[in-house]
Amino acid sequence: MVLPDRIQAAYGQKDTKQQEAKPQQDAKDAKQENKEPEKPKQDSKGNFTAEQIVESVIYLYGSRPGLEQIRRNGVERGKITRYPTEGNPDEANYERRFVRGENLDKDKIRLDQKLPTMEYSLIFDDGKLWGLINGAAFTPRQDAITSFISQHHHSLDTLLRYKECGATLTLIGKDQQKGLDLYVVDVTDKEQRKTRFYISARSLRVLWLEYEEGPPGGVAVKYTRKFLDYRIVQQTLAPFRTVLLENGRESQITNVLTITYGVKVSDSIFKNPEG
């Protein structure tokens, strides 16, 4: 199995049935589809290393300097549907505003969520999470803190920004699941958090990731996050639908409606009013 020579193969061939990109996609995005990627070099045995595979993935998603420049800040809007173990699903409209830091811990994120009965915000700044409701700050439940930070540190950016975060790569090998040829790569950060990525050997898209987490001394939960409906946004590749599973049970679906990068985000929205 070889890496594709043209980035167009990654966009033109689908691993799963995808929705069509928006027709008003600008000329720059169209040009991105035909961009020639750097062809990775094989080792003496004709195999690719973890770094060669991941660097090719990063190039496909927009290149390291491109992602750093274009995704420096932005706004994402969509809908989150959560499926509890008991009861009816919960739906919330959300707006996620962010400012990219030098690594994941330095990112600034504000997630505003609107439910039928309430509205609240979760704000991540300086590696800490706090909440805001009706203009007053509050401390989220520990499980909410753990979930938010866990999802941030086990995300696509974990792979795309592994160098900035000082993480290490390990190539587990090649695999085939459901007719898909895959590269399997582990990313381990400085805090020894490990995320396993399943990358299409044909398109170089990340199809899903896996990680395990649980309370100290308790039973670990296996999380799987699937990435679907990839589209080009301002010359970068982004999934518009993600599905989170806990021990194989579907627990959350996120559908993105719009993403806009390069929007000015005021630093004041990340400040604690009681700070």
Secondary structure, DSSP 8 states (H G I E B T S, - for coil): ----S-HHHHHHS-SS------TT--HHHHHHTT---------TTS---HHHHHHHHHHHHT-HHHHHHHTSEEEEEEEEEE--SSS--EEEEEEEEEE--SSGGG-EEEEEEE-SS-EEEEEEETTEEEEEETTEEE---HHHHHHHHHHHHSSHHHHHTTTTTT-EEEEEEEEEETTEEEEEEEEE-TT--EEEEEEETTT--EEEEEEEE--TTS--EEEEEEEEEEEEETTEEEEEEEEEEETTEEEEEEEEEEEEES----GGGGS-TT-
